Amino acid sequence: MNLSGHAALITGGTQGVGAAIARRLAKAGANLVIHGLREDDHSLETMKACQSYGIKVHTIYSDLYLSIEEVLQNVAKSALAHDPSIDLLVNNAGVFIDKPFLQMDVPTFQRTMHLNVEVGYFFTQHFANHWIAHGTRGRVLFTGSINGLLAESDHTAYDASKAAVAGLVRSLCVALAPHGIRVNSMAPGLVRTPLTNQVLSQDADALRWMEMHTPNGIVPEADVCGPMAAFLLSDEAEHIHGQTIYVDGGMNAWQQPDLPITLRGKL
């Protein structure tokens, strides 16, 4: 994919899936504004990796758990002030902090919905208005999740937020396609990130269990998400609107894995 001549804002782009998307867009030639929570080793490493492709990289550090007015000012408006030519928006930032349903409290639920749904909704609105005013055929990519389709008993708020993202992508598609703006979602299954590696690197049973629940048997690095993100933002995806594309090793297609022979008679 060739994204030369394009510029992207990526929220939550300093590590994990966001960083994988940033590196792939940089490789494709897009200039980047990368948002992150704070400057740290992950953010500096991502910025250096992206700059190695010879593109322009600018970083913005800001907490998104603020009022919509504040996050628009701190990130969206700042990004456009730095580079008014931004025509690619990647709504990747989110949170996976959750509690079991019977112990869920209002602040935790609202934080999840704010970061995973509300921020992306209003970022898209802000950029769409900017693009329409300037005659720009913008492109929006949300990072969804397999949890928007398949549920986990202890992650009800997160599941609900990612299901909302899938619905949001369809709604924004029909609202914005007449303006020449494309909206899609790339939804990973379980991939290795600094967050998930805290569990997978220390719990071999958890890793094996997840491999067993993925048809191709692989829990990959987050870099597998980059090519699909670049494709959905590219000219090659011109006629793709309102879709959620799963990058999950087939997980969404599997009703339930059969009980391994080694466990039969032992449960």
JODA-V921603 format. One line per field, one symbol per residue. ss: DSSP state (H for helix, E for strand, L for the rest). phi: phi as a letter, one per 20 degrees, with the letter a starting at -180 (. if undefined). A space follows every 50 residues. Layout:
BEGIN
ss: ???
phi: ???
END
This chain:
BEGIN
ss: LLLLLLEEEELLLLLHHHHHHHHHHHHLLLEEEEEELLLLHHHHHHHHHH HLLLLLEEEEELLLLLLHHHHHHHHHHHHHHHLLLLLEEEELLLLLLLLL HHHLLHHHHHHHHHHHHHHHHHHHHHHHHHHHHHLLLLEEEEEEEHHHLL LLLLLHHHHHHHHHHHHHHHHHHHHHHHHLLEEEEEEELLLELHHHHHHH LLLHHHHHHHHHLLLLLLLLELLHHHHHHHHHLLHHHLLLLLLEEEELLL HHHLLLLLLLHHHLLLL
phi: .ddfndccddemeebmfffffgfffffeoefcddebfbfbffffffffff ffendeccdcdafeecfggfffffdfffffffbfegcccdedgabcebcg gfdfdfgffffffffecffffefffffffffffdmeefccceeeagffdd ecfdcfffgfffffffffgfffgffdgfendecbcddfefcecgffffef fdcfffffffffecgemcdeffgfefffffffeeffdgddcmdddedbmn gfeegafffggfdfnde
END
